[in-house]
Amino acid sequence: MLSETVFRSGDLPAQDRLAALDELWANDTHPMRVVSDAAEHFRATVRMLDLGAVNVVRLAVSPCEVLRTPKLIRRADPELCSVIVPLSGTLTVSQAGHDIALGAGELALYDSSQPFRIRFTAMDGATRLVRAHIPRALLRLPADGLKRLPPGPLSAAAGFEGLLARLLADVTSSSTGYRPHDLPRVAVLAQELLTSTVAHHLGADGTEAPGSSRSMLLLSIETFVRQHLGDPELSPETVASAHHISIGHLHRLFRTREATVAAWIRRERLERARRDLADPALRDEPIRLIATRWGFKDHPTFTRAFRSAYGASPTEYRHDSANVVRPSWISRPSPGFG
């Protein structure tokens, strides 16, 4: 089902606009910060869509910078591959010693596990863009695939890049013709187009074609796992059995991933527990219940795994997390640039 959040800075006093968006993104699944030398003139409209494993954002923003620092990466890293596509205005993505300047008709890929800086520089109004991200493990690429991409912008005028850019712009448009039951298919298309874009530029001839039987089996497995994370008996063996394949076949399917099947299940459980711990609506819920909800059989095991993944105990993380209260400026869709 479609999950949608809309932020409009125009619903806030001018002095609160930058801080509000900064707070929202500082508490995202991959935390970022927003800074601007002209906070009093800051404006932004953000439409965020969750399409299964694919998260898509349509953004209109005045000049500012979005930062993801080593400290923020240590705090939380869901290991995402992101694609950013300007629709109007200009922006620059800086990562791994490269500065990629983008205008309309171009796109860039970047990695949540490495520090980055994105500068929005349209001085005569807003930079308008779409951005999508997806867990790297779903891309079925070599572990170092993104690092091997050639630095520089990619053309969004044709090929897989053009199809991907048009799909992202279309699905986030206020006049989109997609119906709710279409959105799972849109998510699959976005995943396959992003995989194909990266594979094309890597020359990854061994990557399976979109729609192949192996690709569809992996997608079915990933969906099954996410639907059963709360089952403490979920394991590689139960996943293999549910899909009528051997455990060896399952491990071979995951051979090109960055994690084993068991490690991926554990990471998915931990990430959902982390989100619950940072949710102000769940502040009074006992941590042991959160652990149980996401399939951890005992509290000590959960605590050790959480500390290893995030560098703090669940109690410490809940205490230190900045909590987002959803006030009136996070609302249903509304057109325009606020």
C-alpha positions in Angstrom: 0.0 0.0 0.0 1.1 3.5 -0.7 2.5 5.4 2.3 2.7 9.1 1.7 4.0 12.1 3.7 3.9 15.8 2.5 5.9 18.6 4.1 5.1 22.2 3.2 7.3 25.0 4.6 4.6 27.5 3.8 2.5 26.1 6.7 5.1 27.3 9.1 6.5 30.7 10.3 9.5 31.7 8.2 11.9 31.3 11.2 10.8 27.7 11.8 10.9 26.3 8.2 14.6 25.2 7.9 14.6 23.7 11.4 11.4 21.7 10.7 12.8 20.0 7.6 16.1 19.5 9.2 14.4 17.7 12.1 12.3 15.6 9.8 15.4 14.4 7.8 17.6 14.0 10.9 15.2 11.3 12.0 14.9 9.5 8.7 16.1 5.9 8.2 19.3 7.3 6.8 19.7 10.6 8.8 20.7 13.8 7.0 21.0 17.4 7.9 19.8 20.5 6.0 21.8 23.8 6.3 21.4 27.2 4.6 23.0 30.6 4.7 19.6 32.2 4.2 17.4 30.4 6.8 15.0 33.2 7.0 14.2 32.8 3.2 14.2 29.0 3.2 11.3 27.3 1.4 10.6 23.7 0.6 7.9 21.3 -0.5 8.5 17.6 -0.1 6.4 14.7 -1.2 7.6 11.3 0.1 6.2 8.0 -1.2 7.0 4.6 0.1 6.5 2.0 -2.6 7.5 -1.2 -0.9 11.3 -1.3 -0.8 11.6 1.8 -3.0 11.3 5.2 -1.4 10.7 8.2 -3.8 10.8 11.9 -3.0 9.7 14.9 -5.1 11.3 18.0 -3.8 11.2 21.7 -4.5 13.7 23.6 -2.4 15.4 27.0 -2.2 19.3 27.2 -2.1 20.6 25.0 0.7 22.8 21.9 1.4 21.9 18.4 2.5 24.7 16.6 4.4 25.3 13.0 5.5 28.3 12.9 7.7 30.3 9.9 9.1 28.6 10.5 12.5 25.2 10.2 10.9 26.3 7.1 9.0 27.4 5.5 12.3 24.0 6.4 13.8 22.0 4.5 11.1 22.9 3.1 7.7 20.3 1.0 5.8 22.8 0.7 3.0 20.9 2.4 0.2 21.6 3.2 -3.4 20.1 6.5 -4.3 19.4 8.2 -7.7 18.7 11.9 -8.0 17.2 13.6 -11.1 16.9 17.4 -11.4 13.7 18.5 -13.1 14.6 22.2 -13.1 17.4 24.3 -11.5 20.8 22.9 -10.7 22.5 20.8 -8.0 25.8 19.2 -7.2 26.4 15.8 -5.5 29.8 15.5 -3.8 30.9 12.0 -2.7 34.2 10.1 -2.6 36.2 13.1 -3.8 34.0 13.7 -6.8 31.7 16.7 -7.5 28.9 15.9 -9.9 27.1 18.9 -11.2 23.6 18.2 -12.6 21.1 20.0 -14.6 17.7 19.0 -16.1 18.1 15.9 -18.2 20.9 14.3 -16.1 21.0 12.1 -13.1 23.5 10.8 -10.5 23.8 7.8 -8.3 25.2 7.9 -4.7 25.6 5.7 -1.7 24.2 6.1 1.8 27.2 4.3 3.3 29.6 7.1 2.3 29.5 10.7 3.4 27.9 13.0 0.8 26.9 16.7 0.3 24.2 17.8 -2.1 24.1 21.5 -2.9 21.0 23.1 -4.4 21.9 26.3 -6.2 19.0 27.7 -8.2 19.4 31.3 -7.3 16.2 32.5 -9.2 13.8 30.2 -7.3 13.6 26.5 -6.5 15.5 23.5 -7.6 12.9 20.8 -8.4 13.9 17.2 -8.5 13.0 13.6 -7.8 15.1 11.2 -5.7 14.6 7.5 -5.2 16.5 5.0 -3.0 16.5 1.3 -2.5 18.5 -1.1 -0.4 21.7 -2.0 -2.3 21.1 -5.7 -1.4 18.1 -5.7 -3.7 20.1 -4.6 -6.8 21.7 -8.0 -7.4 25.1 -6.4 -8.2 28.6 -7.0 -7.0 29.3 -5.8 -3.5 31.6 -3.0 -4.8 29.3 -2.1 -7.7 28.5 1.5 -6.9 32.2 2.2 -6.2 33.1 1.1 -9.7 30.7 3.4 -11.4 32.5 6.1 -13.5 32.3 9.5 -11.7 30.1 12.1 -13.5 26.5 12.8 -14.5 24.6 10.2 -16.5 22.2 11.4 -19.3 18.5 10.9 -18.5 17.6 11.5 -22.2 17.5 7.9 -23.3 18.1 4.3 -22.3 17.4 2.8 -18.9 18.3 6.2 -17.3 15.6 7.9 -19.4 13.0 5.3 -18.5 13.9 5.5 -14.8 13.8 9.3 -14.7 10.4 9.5 -16.5 8.9 6.8 -14.2 10.0 8.7 -11.0 8.8 12.0 -12.3 5.5 10.5 -13.3 4.7 8.5 -10.2 5.4 11.6 -8.0 3.4 14.0 -10.2 0.2 15.4 -8.7 -1.6 14.4 -11.9 -0.3 10.8 -12.0 -2.6 8.3 -13.5 -1.5 5.4 -11.3 -4.1 3.7 -9.1 -3.2 2.3 -5.7 -3.2 -1.3 -6.9 -0.7 -0.3 -9.6 2.0 0.9 -7.1 3.5 -2.6 -6.3 4.2 -3.0 -10.0 5.7 0.5 -10.1 8.0 -0.4 -7.3 9.2 -3.5 -9.2 9.7 -1.4 -12.3 11.7 1.2 -10.4 13.9 -1.5 -8.8 14.5 -3.2 -12.2 15.3 0.0 -14.0 17.7 1.1 -11.3 19.4 -2.3 -11.4 19.6 -2.1 -15.2 21.0 1.4 -15.1 23.8 0.5 -12.7 24.6 -2.8 -14.5 24.7 -1.1 -17.9 27.4 1.3 -16.7 29.3 -1.4 -15.0 29.2 -3.7 -18.0 27.9 -6.3 -15.6 27.0 -9.0 -18.1 26.4 -11.5 -15.4 23.5 -9.5 -13.9 20.2 -11.2 -14.6 17.8 -9.5 -16.9 14.8 -7.7 -15.4 11.8 -10.1 -15.2 14.0 -13.2 -15.3 12.8 -16.2 -13.2 15.8 -15.7 -10.8 14.9 -12.0 -10.4 11.2 -12.8 -9.7 12.1 -15.6 -7.2 14.4 -13.2 -5.3 11.6 -10.6 -5.2 9.2 -13.2 -3.9 11.7 -14.2 -1.2 12.3 -10.6 -0.1 8.5 -9.9 0.1 8.0 -13.1 2.2 10.8 -12.2 4.6 9.5 -8.7 5.2 6.0 -10.1 5.8 7.3 -12.6 8.4 10.0 -10.6 10.3 7.9 -10.9 13.5 8.0 -14.7 13.4 10.9 -15.8 15.7 11.1 -19.1 13.7 11.9 -17.2 10.4 15.2 -18.5 9.1 16.9 -19.5 5.9 15.5 -23.0 6.3 11.9 -21.7 6.6 12.4 -19.3 3.7 13.7 -22.1 1.5 10.9 -24.4 2.5 8.2 -21.8 1.8 9.6 -21.4 -1.8 10.1 -25.1 -2.4 13.8 -24.7 -3.0 16.8 -26.2 -1.2 18.8 -24.3 1.3 21.8 -24.5 -1.0 19.8 -22.9 -3.8 18.7 -20.1 -1.5 22.3 -19.3 -0.5 23.4 -19.4 -4.2 20.7 -16.8 -5.0 22.2 -14.5 -2.4 25.8 -15.1 -3.4 26.1 -11.7 -5.2 24.5 -9.8 -2.2 26.4 -7.9 0.4 25.1 -10.2 3.2 24.0 -13.8 3.8 20.3 -14.6 4.1 20.5 -14.8 7.9 22.5 -11.6 8.1 19.9 -9.8 5.9 17.0 -11.0 8.0 18.7 -9.8 11.1 19.5 -6.4 9.6 15.9 -6.0 8.5 14.6 -6.8 12.0 17.1 -4.4 13.6 16.2 -1.6 11.3 12.5 -1.9 12.1 13.3 -2.1 15.8 15.4 1.1 15.4 12.6 2.9 13.8 10.2 2.0 16.6 12.7 3.1 19.2 12.9 6.5 17.5 9.2 6.8 17.2 7.8 9.3 19.8 4.4 7.5 19.6 6.1 4.4 21.0 8.2 6.1 23.7 6.4 4.3 26.5 6.4 0.9 25.0 8.8 -1.5 26.7 11.8 -2.3 24.6 11.3 -6.0 25.1 8.0 -5.8 23.4 9.6 -4.0 20.4 12.2 -6.8 20.3 9.6 -9.5 20.3 7.5 -7.7 17.7 10.4 -8.0 15.3 11.2 -11.6 15.9 14.0 -11.5 18.6 13.5 -14.4 20.9 15.2 -12.9 24.0 16.2 -9.4 25.2 20.0 -10.0 25.7 20.4 -11.3 22.1 18.5 -8.2 20.8 20.6 -5.8 22.9 23.9 -7.3 21.8 22.9 -7.3 18.1 21.5 -3.7 18.3 24.7 -2.4 20.0 26.9 -4.1 17.4 24.8 -2.6 14.5 24.3 1.0 15.9 27.0 1.5 18.5 24.6 2.0 21.4 22.2 -0.1 23.4 18.5 0.1 22.6 17.9 2.2 25.8 20.7 4.6 24.9 19.5 4.9 21.4 15.9 5.7 22.5 17.2 8.3 24.9 19.5 10.0 22.5 17.3 10.0 19.4 15.6 13.3 18.5 11.9 12.5 18.3 9.8 13.8 15.5 6.3 15.0 16.5 4.0 15.1 13.5 2.4 18.5 13.6 0.2 20.2 11.1 3.0 20.9 8.6 3.2 17.2 7.8 0.0 16.6 5.9 -1.7 15.2 2.8 -0.7 16.2 -0.7 -1.0 19.9 -1.6 0.2 21.5 -4.8 2.8 24.3 -5.1 6.0 25.4 -3.6 5.6 26.4 0.0 
